Amino acid sequence: MTRVATIPLQRTMASAIQRSQEKLAITQQQLSTGKRAADFADLGTETVRNLSAHSLLTRQDAQSTVAKRVGTTLSIYQGHLEGIEKAVGDLKLDILNAIGTGDGAGLQEAIETAFSQYRTSLNGSEGGAPLFAGSQTEGNPFTPGTLADVATTSAADAFKDDGIRSTARVADGVDVTYGITASAVGKDLYAAFQTLALAGTIGTKPTTAQLDALRQAVSQFGTGIDSLQAVNADNGRKQNQVETLTTRGEARSLLLHGVIETNEDADLGQVALDLAQQKTMLQASYSVFAQLSDLSLVSYIR
C-alpha cells in the first residue's frame, strides 16, 4: 500500500505558493510601473541595445533643444530685418514723392520715424542680450541716439559690434554658424541716413541742396536695401537648414522611443490577464493548502 505523508506534501504546496506569490508580485510591479523589467539587467540580450538607445536619445534631445533655440533666434532676426526693410522702403517712396512733387510736407517726420525703427531693430535683444552685437553681451551695437547724432558720427564710431558669429551643434556632425551683426545690416543704410541728417530739417519746400541730398539718399537706400535683403536671404537659408534638421531629429527621436518602448514597456492588456490568472491560481493554492492542513488520520479511524 502506497502512503503519502501530509508534511512533505504541505512543504511542496508551500513552495508552490511562494513561487506563485513571487510571480504575482512581479506582475503587480509591471502593472504599477508599466515596465517589463525592474532594471536593465532583467532585459537580457536587449540590455546593450536599450542602453545605446537611451544614450542616443539623450544626445538627440539635447541637439533638438539647441536647434529649436537657434530657430527661434533666426526668426527674431528675420522679424527685425523685415521691420527695417519696410520702414526704409516706405521712406524711400516718401522721398521719391517729395522729389517728384517738390512738396516735403511730413517728410522730416517720416525720416525720423524710419530712423527710429532702424535704430530700435539694430539694438534689439533676446533674453537681455543684444542680438546684433556679435559676441558682446553688454551695450548697444548701434550708438547714435537721434538722427542729429548721425550727422556728427562716423560709421566706424556708430557700430560697436565685434563681427563674431555664433556656432551651434544642431545634429550629429552638423554645426551651424549663425548670427547677424549691426554693421552687416546697417552700414549701407547708415550712409543714407547720414546724408539726410547733413541736409538739415526738411520743410514743406525743400531747397535745391536738400533735393540733391534726397536724390543721393534714394540711391544709397537702394544699395542699403539690397545689402539687407542679401543678409535676410542668408538668414532664411539658415532657418530652412535648421528646420530640416529639427524635423529629422524629431523623427529619429520617435524611432529611438519606439526601440526603448518595445523592449522595456509592458503589454498592460496581457499583464492584466496574467494578474487575474495568477490571483486565481494563488487562491486555489491557498484553498488546497488549507484542506491539507485540516487532514487528520483520526477523522478516518472508526
Disulfide bonds with the S-S distance in Angstrom:
none
